[in-house]
Amino acid sequence: MNVKSLSALSRRQALLLSAGTAASLALPAALAQGPLNAASAPTSAYPDRPVRIVVPFAPGAGTDAMARLIAQKLGETLNATFVVDNRAGASGAIGTQYVAQAPADGYTLLLVASPFTTVAASLPSAGYDPLRQFAPVGMIASGPLVWAANTKLPANNMKELVTLAKQKPGALNYGSAGAGGVNHLVLELLKSRTGTFITHIPYRGVAPATMDMIGGQIQLITGTIPALLPFIKNGSIKPLAVTSAKRSSALPDVPSMTEAGLAGIDVVNYFALAAPAGTPPAIVNMLNAAINKVVAQPDVIARFKADAVEPAPGSPALLGHFIEADYRAWRNVVKTQNLKIE
């Protein structure tokens, strides 16, 4: 496997990008950059009017909750007004396209999450380029998904799951939150890595897929830890592993992908802010410094812990490296698996 390390910092130190069927993704949790110097400081009164954070999903979703928290905290930090603007549709593409076409003046930002790269990598109709049309501002937080199974499935860990899938090609059904999303592509990554065939069934969200798995219509899903934790705790479903290289403090007894014998697979759900390409670097740096300050606040860290994510402060440049590696790695998965998604 051809692996390029992008960081030598602490936790989740490497952002892995491999070719072919061994595509791997990881997120550095400490992408820190030094404070702004005088030369990079904004010369205008920015922000002197409300700043919009566009969420490309409906109110009530995890991205929406994160955006509202960050909007409040950025407002307090910069003594300004930050408002959330939900523009849902087309798996996030509508809101993302809107920001790509907005004036590059720092007053329209995008709350970026995993679909930013997975949708662009898998859907020809996405209508935006995550590498060319956006200026990375800063990573906010990240956390793994969790592999979960119907309690009657005769597999209690990933090794047993892979063995079962090889014994019964196509017999296992996996439900995702929709074709082309991270829940779908993490399955394709597993299939490409292990040489297995598991049937993908797209749903309109993780919730209905979870209900069908509990009812026995499907056997497998992945989802965020907050979404699945209540069902794990009451015994309705069983966790097999988290999708990251290290364990999650929210599920301390659930093994990582490395412990499950799948080293190199390190997939996280992440949150970040981006601006339209061409946004002045001074504004980007001001926002980045504010984000890094916000995610270090004790009450924000506590909120992140409750949501099973960790702070991921960092520079605009390293966020850009992450987005590029994430996008290209998912493109490799789509190509390797010959996925055709409309």
Sequence and secondary structure as in RCSB ss.txt:
>XXXX:A:sequence
MNVKSLSALSRRQALLLSAGTAASLALPAALAQGPLNAASAPTSAYPDRPVRIVVPFAPGAGTDAMARLIAQKLG
ETLNATFVVDNRAGASGAIGTQYVAQAPADGYTLLLVASPFTTVAASLPSAGYDPLRQFAPVGMIASGPLVWAAN
TKLPANNMKELVTLAKQKPGALNYGSAGAGGVNHLVLELLKSRTGTFITHIPYRGVAPATMDMIGGQIQLITGTI
PALLPFIKNGSIKPLAVTSAKRSSALPDVPSMTEAGLAGIDVVNYFALAAPAGTPPAIVNMLNAAINKVVAQPDV
IARFKADAVEPAPGSPALLGHFIEADYRAWRNVVKTQNLKIE
>XXXX:A:secstr
        SSSS       GGG      S B      GGGS SS   SS EEEEESS TTSHHHHHHHHHHHHHH
HHHTS EEEEE   GGGHHHHHHHHTS SSSSEEEEEETHHHHHHHH TT    TTTSEEEEEEEEEEEEEEEEE
TTSS SSHHHHHHHHHHSTTTSEEEESSTTSHHHHHHHHHHHHHT   EEEE SSHHHHHHHHHHTS  EEEEEH
HHHHHHHHTTSEEEEEESSSS  TTSTTS  TTTTT TT   EEEEEEEEETT  HHHHHHHHHHHHHHTTSHHH
HHHHHHTT EE  B HHHHHHHHHHHHHHHHHHHHHTT    
